[in-house]
Structures are given as structure tokens and as C-alpha cells.
Amino acid sequence: MSLNISIVKETAVAEARVAATPEMVKKLIGLGASIFIEKGAGESAAYPDSAFVQAGASVESRVDILKKADVLLGVQIMPADFSALKEGAVVIGLMNPHRQKSLITSAEEKNLVTMAMDLVPRITRAQSMDVLSSQSNLAGYKAVMDAAAHYTRAFPMMMTAAGTISPAKVFVMGAGVAGLQAIATARRLGAVVSANDVRPAAKEQVKSLGASFIAVEDEEFKSAETSGGYAKEMSASYQQKQSALTREHIAKQDIVITTALIPGRPAPKLITQDMVESLKPGSVIVDMAVETGGNCELSKPGEVITHQGVTIVGYLNIPSRVATDASALYARNVLNLLTLLINKDQKQLAINWDDDIVKGMTLTKDGAIIHPQFTFKEEKL
């Protein structure tokens, strides 16, 4: 009996990606799977139905592919689809479990296996499945390109017969995957770049890309990183010192890219209204954390606004703004996971529930929530 893998068309706001590409379809068929994809699923990412058909997939309606699915793949998983799935089906995608408790409890009640791509553990074996890194990389690039589109001056220094144009000064707040790519992109465009981060390891990475590092480097700074490589939430005292340094530095910048996120919590507020007002007219702020509350207190989700001559960009789902490449990278991440889950000889799922990768990303199984971080039993009473 063939393993049926279904891929749905995304319905979330501002979502143009698709969870599979024709290249991925061919490889999954090579593993013994039958692939069913919803009509029009890849159109917004420049993957037409005809390309999926040529790769060997069957293009059908959403209702039909949900009924057939042994494995359902999506980018942003929608719990509304769960009622049409068979019990025990495996659902793989971004699930945002910190903010979507109803998704987890719905999957539990339907007896589905849910595997959150946004919970792939940051271990060496799982690097090829790390969608947060692959998508953040593209988001960092696109954030700088969006800044350039709204900036009314040039990025590089230009020497002309009419005079010299000074290079843009770009300040990147947060030097994780997105921030480092933003630094690299701004440098390639010829800007003078500076960056900050509360993690000590970021200093060397920032400097290696040719940017200057801005941070309060006290004792708290030296231990400001979790074992998973994320930034810790800093004390009020440290935040005040860092804010004072940022306030002084930001007033001299042309473009500010903010990337700071804390898993499971609202984004930290890094740019206050008076900091915005210290920037000169024509400056641009791109708030990459706008979906979780924003790093700038004036940014608005999904909007581009102007405050006293400063443009504040709050685009949602930045990876989706580079939908073709974002889909390709996402699909490869998912393919690498499925290769781990599928027995190549039997051509069926053979999930090792003791595998560290599987344990780290599985939310529900056998009608129970099994991930230790997301047990919401008390909220169901």
C-alpha cells in the first residue's frame, strides 16, 4: 500500500509559499510515496500545477487530498483542516505552538501526529531540517532590500563629477541568522554597517562580516545566551544601559533593521518613539519582529507608516516575500525530515520515536500532547 503525501494550498494571511516543489515531488516519489497536491498550491510561488504534474504528482481539490493523506504537509498549518484527516495522520509544518494552543489541542482530540518544523532541535544532525534558519536567512536579505526600496538615497559611496555621495549607515539590531544575513547584504550594497546583540558569540560573527559591534559588554553580557543558542531576556538594569547606548548610536543612522525575538514571548521593545524622532527625515526602520509585537513601539503589523519623516516598515511574513526561493528551501528542509521518517525498503513511515529530532518536534501522538513544553491540560477544564 502506497504512502500518500498531500500538500495543501496556503490560506494564512500574507502567505505565498508552498510546502513542496516539483524537485521535492520527484524525490518523494523515488522514496515510494504517492503525491497529491491541491490545485493552485504553488502558483503564488511561481510553481504552476503543470510542473507538479510533470514531476509525477496528482493535482486535486483540497477536500480530496485531505481525505487521502497519510502525511499532510503545509507551511502554516491550519487546524480547520484537521476534521477532514484520518485518525493517526501525520501533519508536518510550521505550527507556532507558543501562540496556537488551539491547534495543539485540536490535533490531540483528532488523534493526529503533529510535528512542528519550528521546533526542530538545533543539533548538528538536524541542521538540514532547520526551517527557522533557512527562512530567516532569506528574511534578513529581503529586509535590507525592502529598506533600500523605501530609502530615498543610495547605499554605496559614489564619487561623481557633481560631488561625492556618502554611504548609507545601517544599524542591525540582533545578530542571529536574519541579522547576520542583513549585515552581509547591506555590506554588499556598500553601506557602513554596525550591529548589536546580547550574545557574546555574536561579536566575532559581526566583525567577520566587516561590521562594527555595539553592546554593553559587562558581566551579564558574558552569560547572555541559552544552551540552544538563543538570546536570554536581560535584566532591567542591563536593558537600561543598552538602551542608552542604542539611543546615542541610533540617532546617527540612516537605516535600522530590527530582528530581536524571544521564543514564546512578545518581541522586546528596542526602539522608542523618541528614538524614532531622533533619526533624520528620510531614514528607514524595518521591524522584522512586527508579528510578535514589534521591536519598534510605533510599527504596525502589515503596514508601512511615516512618523516625522521616518519610514517604519512592518511587512508580515518576510520570507513569503521571496516566495519561490523560500518555498524551495522549506521543501528541502521537509524532504530531509521525511527521508528520516520513511523506510526506503518498505516504502512506508517508520518513525523512531526515540530519535532526538523526532522527540524535539513532535507535539501530539496517540491522542495525547507529548511535548513537555506544551501541556495545556489545565486550560481544557
C-alpha positions as CSV (number, residue, x, y, z in Angstrom):
1,M,0.0,0.0,0.0
2,S,1.4,3.4,-1.1
3,L,2.2,6.1,1.3
4,N,0.0,9.1,0.5
5,I,1.6,12.6,1.0
6,S,-0.7,15.6,0.5
7,I,0.4,19.2,0.1
8,V,-2.2,22.0,0.7
9,K,-2.5,25.5,-0.7
10,E,-1.7,28.0,2.0
11,T,-4.6,30.1,3.4
12,A,-2.9,32.2,6.0
13,V,-2.7,35.9,5.5
14,A,0.3,37.1,3.6
15,E,1.4,33.5,2.9
16,A,2.7,32.9,-0.7
17,R,4.9,29.9,0.0
18,V,4.2,26.3,-0.7
19,A,5.4,23.2,1.2
20,A,6.7,21.3,-1.9
21,T,8.4,21.9,-5.2
22,P,8.5,19.7,-8.3
23,E,12.0,18.7,-7.4
24,M,10.9,17.6,-4.0
25,V,7.9,15.7,-5.5
26,K,10.3,13.6,-7.7
27,K,12.4,12.7,-4.7
28,L,9.4,11.7,-2.6
29,I,8.1,9.5,-5.4
30,G,11.5,7.9,-5.5
31,L,11.0,7.0,-1.8
32,G,7.8,5.2,-2.8
33,A,5.3,7.9,-1.9
34,S,2.2,9.0,-3.9
35,I,2.0,12.8,-4.0
36,F,-1.3,14.7,-4.0
37,I,-1.2,18.5,-4.3
38,E,-4.1,21.0,-4.1
39,K,-4.9,22.8,-7.3
40,G,-3.1,26.2,-7.4
41,A,-0.9,25.4,-4.3
42,G,2.3,26.6,-5.9
43,E,1.1,29.4,-8.2
44,S,1.9,32.3,-5.8
45,A,5.5,30.9,-5.5
46,A,5.8,30.5,-9.3
47,Y,5.4,26.7,-9.3
48,P,2.4,26.0,-11.7
49,D,0.2,22.9,-11.4
50,S,1.7,21.7,-14.7
51,A,5.2,21.5,-13.2
52,F,3.9,19.3,-10.3
53,V,2.0,17.0,-12.8
54,Q,5.2,16.6,-14.9
55,A,7.1,15.7,-11.7
56,G,4.5,12.9,-11.1
57,A,2.1,14.5,-8.6
58,S,-1.7,14.3,-8.8
59,V,-3.4,17.7,-8.7
60,E,-6.8,17.6,-6.9
61,S,-9.2,19.5,-4.7
62,R,-8.4,20.3,-1.1
63,V,-11.2,18.0,0.2
64,D,-9.9,15.1,-1.8
65,I,-6.2,15.4,-0.9
66,L,-7.1,15.8,2.8
67,K,-9.1,12.6,2.8
68,K,-6.2,10.6,1.2
69,A,-3.4,12.0,3.4
70,D,-1.2,9.7,5.4
71,V,1.1,12.7,5.7
72,L,-0.1,16.3,5.3
73,L,2.5,18.9,4.5
74,G,1.9,22.7,4.8
75,V,3.8,25.8,5.6
76,Q,1.5,27.4,8.1
77,I,-0.7,24.6,9.4
78,M,-4.4,25.4,9.8
79,P,-6.4,23.4,12.4
80,A,-9.5,23.8,10.3
81,D,-8.1,21.0,8.0
82,F,-7.9,18.5,10.9
83,S,-11.5,17.4,10.7
84,A,-11.1,16.0,7.2
85,L,-8.0,14.0,8.1
86,K,-8.0,10.3,9.0
87,E,-7.1,9.4,12.6
88,G,-3.3,8.8,13.0
89,A,-2.4,11.0,10.1
90,V,1.0,12.8,10.4
91,V,0.9,16.6,10.0
92,I,4.1,18.5,9.3
93,G,4.6,22.2,9.1
94,L,5.1,25.4,11.0
95,M,2.7,25.4,13.9
96,N,3.7,28.3,16.1
97,P,2.9,26.3,19.2
98,H,3.6,29.1,21.6
99,R,0.7,31.1,20.1
100,Q,-1.6,28.4,18.7
101,K,-2.7,26.3,21.7
102,S,-6.0,25.5,19.9
103,L,-4.1,23.9,17.1
104,I,-2.4,21.5,19.5
105,T,-5.5,20.6,21.5
106,S,-7.4,20.1,18.2
107,A,-4.8,17.7,17.0
108,E,-4.9,15.9,20.3
109,E,-8.6,15.4,20.1
110,K,-8.4,14.2,16.4
111,N,-5.7,11.7,17.3
112,L,-3.2,13.2,14.9
113,V,0.6,13.1,14.9
114,T,1.8,16.7,14.7
115,M,5.4,17.6,14.0
116,A,6.3,21.3,14.2
117,M,9.1,22.3,11.8
118,D,9.6,25.4,14.0
119,L,10.7,23.1,16.9
120,V,13.4,21.2,15.0
121,P,16.2,21.0,17.6
122,R,19.4,22.9,17.0
123,I,21.7,19.9,16.9
124,T,24.2,19.1,14.1
125,R,22.1,16.2,12.7
126,A,19.1,18.5,12.3
127,Q,20.8,21.4,10.5
128,S,19.5,20.3,7.1
129,M,15.9,20.4,8.5
130,D,16.2,23.8,10.3
131,V,13.5,25.8,8.6
132,L,13.8,28.7,11.0
133,S,17.4,29.2,9.8
134,S,16.6,28.8,6.1
135,Q,13.7,31.2,6.2
136,S,15.4,33.7,8.5
137,N,18.3,33.8,6.1
138,L,16.1,34.9,3.2
139,A,14.2,37.3,5.5
140,G,17.4,39.1,6.5
141,Y,18.2,39.6,2.9
142,K,14.8,40.8,2.0
143,A,14.6,43.2,4.9
144,V,17.6,45.1,3.6
145,M,16.1,45.1,0.1
146,D,12.9,46.5,1.4
147,A,14.8,49.1,3.3
148,A,16.6,50.1,0.1
149,A,13.3,50.3,-1.7
150,H,11.9,52.8,0.8
151,Y,15.2,54.7,1.3
152,T,15.4,57.8,-0.9
153,R,19.2,57.8,-1.1
154,A,21.8,55.4,-2.4
155,F,23.5,52.7,-0.3
156,P,27.2,52.9,-1.5
157,M,29.5,55.8,-1.6
158,M,29.6,57.3,-5.1
159,M,32.2,59.7,-6.4
160,T,30.9,61.7,-9.3
161,A,31.8,64.9,-11.2
162,A,28.9,66.5,-9.4
163,G,30.3,65.5,-6.0
164,T,30.5,62.6,-3.6
165,I,27.6,60.7,-2.1
166,S,28.2,59.4,1.4
167,P,27.5,55.7,2.1
168,A,24.3,54.8,4.0
169,K,24.8,53.9,7.7
170,V,22.9,50.8,8.5
171,F,22.3,49.5,12.1
172,V,21.2,45.9,12.5
173,M,19.7,45.1,15.9
174,G,20.1,41.4,16.7
175,A,22.8,39.2,15.0
176,G,21.1,35.9,14.7
177,V,20.6,34.2,11.3
178,A,18.4,37.0,9.9
179,G,20.6,39.7,11.4
180,L,23.9,38.3,10.0
181,Q,22.4,38.0,6.5
182,A,21.1,41.6,6.8
183,I,24.6,42.7,7.7
184,A,26.1,40.8,4.8
185,T,23.5,42.1,2.3
186,A,23.9,45.8,3.5
187,R,27.7,45.4,3.2
188,R,27.4,44.0,-0.3
189,L,25.3,47.1,-1.2
190,G,28.1,49.3,0.0
191,A,26.7,50.6,3.4
192,V,28.7,51.2,6.5
193,V,27.2,48.7,8.9
194,S,27.0,48.3,12.7
195,A,25.1,45.7,14.7
196,N,24.3,44.8,18.3
197,D,23.3,41.6,20.1
198,V,23.2,40.5,23.7
199,R,25.0,37.2,22.9
200,P,28.8,37.3,23.3
201,A,29.3,34.8,20.4
202,A,27.7,37.3,18.0
203,K,30.6,39.8,18.4
204,E,33.1,37.8,16.4
205,Q,30.4,36.9,13.8
206,V,29.5,40.5,13.3
207,K,33.1,41.6,13.0
208,S,33.9,38.8,10.5
209,L,31.3,40.4,8.1
210,G,33.0,43.8,8.3
211,A,30.5,45.5,10.6
212,S,31.2,47.2,13.9
213,F,29.8,45.7,17.1
214,I,27.8,47.9,19.5
215,A,27.0,46.5,23.0
216,V,27.3,47.0,26.7
217,E,29.9,44.3,27.5
218,D,29.5,43.8,31.2
219,E,29.4,40.6,33.3
220,E,25.7,39.9,32.5
221,F,26.6,40.2,28.8
222,K,29.1,37.4,29.1
223,S,26.4,34.8,30.1
224,A,23.5,36.1,27.9
225,E,22.9,33.0,25.7
226,T,20.9,29.9,26.3
227,S,22.2,26.4,25.6
228,G,20.1,26.4,22.4
229,G,21.9,29.4,21.1
230,Y,19.1,31.9,21.7
231,A,19.4,35.3,23.5
232,K,18.3,35.3,27.1
233,E,15.9,38.0,28.4
234,M,18.2,40.6,30.0
235,S,17.7,42.3,33.4
236,A,16.0,45.7,33.6
237,S,19.4,47.2,34.6
238,Y,21.1,45.8,31.6
239,Q,18.3,46.9,29.3
240,Q,18.6,50.4,30.5
241,K,22.3,50.6,29.9
242,Q,21.9,49.0,26.4
243,S,19.0,51.4,25.7
244,A,21.2,54.4,26.5
245,L,23.9,53.2,24.2
246,T,21.4,52.4,21.4
247,R,19.8,55.8,21.8
248,E,23.1,57.5,21.2
249,H,24.1,55.3,18.3
250,I,20.7,55.2,16.5
251,A,20.5,58.9,16.1
252,K,23.4,58.8,13.6
253,Q,21.9,56.0,11.4
254,D,20.1,56.1,8.1
255,I,18.6,52.6,8.2
256,V,17.7,50.4,11.2
257,I,16.9,46.7,10.8
258,T,15.4,45.1,13.9
259,T,15.4,41.3,14.3
260,A,15.2,40.6,18.1
261,L,12.9,37.7,19.1
262,I,12.5,35.7,22.3
263,P,10.8,32.3,21.7
264,G,7.4,32.2,23.3
265,R,7.3,35.8,24.4
266,P,6.5,39.2,22.8
267,A,9.3,40.8,20.9
268,P,11.4,43.1,23.1
269,K,10.8,46.8,22.6
270,L,14.1,48.2,21.4
271,I,13.2,51.5,19.6
272,T,11.1,54.0,21.4
273,Q,9.2,56.9,19.9
274,D,11.8,59.4,20.9
275,M,14.5,57.2,19.3
276,V,12.5,57.3,16.0
277,E,12.2,61.0,16.3
278,S,16.0,61.3,16.7
279,L,16.5,59.9,13.2
280,K,16.8,62.4,10.4
281,P,14.0,62.6,7.8
282,G,14.3,60.0,5.1
283,S,15.6,57.4,7.4
284,V,14.0,53.9,7.4
285,I,13.3,51.3,10.1
286,V,12.4,47.7,9.1
287,D,10.8,45.9,12.0
288,M,11.3,42.2,11.3
289,A,9.6,41.3,14.7
290,V,6.4,43.0,14.0
291,E,4.3,39.8,14.0
292,T,5.2,39.2,17.7
293,G,4.6,42.7,18.9
294,G,7.5,44.5,17.2
295,N,10.8,45.9,18.3
296,C,9.8,49.4,17.5
297,E,6.9,50.8,19.5
298,L,5.5,52.7,16.5
299,S,5.5,49.8,14.0
300,K,2.2,48.4,12.8
301,P,1.8,44.9,11.5
302,G,1.4,44.7,7.8
303,E,1.8,48.4,7.3
304,V,4.4,50.9,6.1
305,I,3.9,54.2,8.0
306,T,5.8,57.5,8.3
307,H,6.4,59.3,11.5
308,Q,8.1,62.7,11.4
309,G,9.7,61.9,8.1
310,V,10.9,58.4,9.2
311,T,9.5,55.4,7.3
312,I,8.7,52.4,9.5
313,V,8.2,49.1,7.6
314,G,6.1,46.4,9.2
315,Y,5.7,43.8,6.5
316,L,4.3,40.5,7.6
317,N,5.9,37.1,6.8
318,I,9.0,38.5,5.2
319,P,10.2,35.1,3.9
320,S,7.0,34.8,1.9
321,R,8.1,38.0,0.0
322,V,10.8,35.8,-1.6
323,A,8.3,33.0,-2.1
324,T,10.0,31.0,-4.8
325,D,13.3,30.5,-3.0
326,A,11.7,30.4,0.4
327,S,9.5,27.5,-0.8
328,A,12.5,25.7,-2.3
329,L,14.5,25.9,0.9
330,Y,11.5,25.0,3.1
331,A,10.7,22.0,0.8
332,R,14.3,20.7,1.1
333,N,14.1,21.0,4.9
334,V,10.9,19.0,4.9
335,L,12.3,16.4,2.5
336,N,15.3,15.9,4.7
337,L,12.9,15.2,7.6
338,L,10.8,12.8,5.6
339,T,13.9,10.9,4.5
340,L,14.5,10.3,8.2
341,L,10.9,9.1,8.7
342,I,10.4,6.9,5.7
343,N,11.7,3.3,5.4
344,K,13.2,3.1,1.9
345,D,12.7,-0.6,1.6
346,Q,9.1,-0.9,2.9
347,K,8.2,2.5,1.4
348,Q,6.2,3.4,4.5
349,L,6.6,5.6,7.5
350,A,8.9,4.1,10.1
351,I,9.2,6.8,12.8
352,N,11.7,6.2,15.5
353,W,10.0,7.9,18.4
354,D,13.2,7.8,20.5
355,D,15.1,9.9,17.9
356,D,16.2,13.2,19.4
357,I,14.9,15.1,16.3
358,V,11.5,13.4,16.4
359,K,11.2,13.9,20.2
360,G,12.1,17.6,19.9
361,M,9.5,18.5,17.3
362,T,6.5,16.1,18.0
363,L,3.6,17.9,19.7
364,T,0.9,15.2,19.7
365,K,0.7,11.4,19.2
366,D,-1.9,8.7,20.1
367,G,-4.5,11.3,21.3
368,A,-2.1,13.0,23.7
369,I,0.1,16.1,23.9
370,I,3.5,14.6,24.4
371,H,5.8,17.6,24.1
372,P,6.8,18.7,27.6
373,Q,6.7,22.4,26.8
374,F,3.1,22.4,25.6
375,T,0.8,20.6,28.0
376,F,-2.4,22.7,28.2
377,K,-4.5,20.3,30.3
378,E,-5.4,22.9,32.9
379,E,-6.9,25.1,30.2
380,K,-9.2,22.4,29.0
381,L,-11.1,22.1,32.2
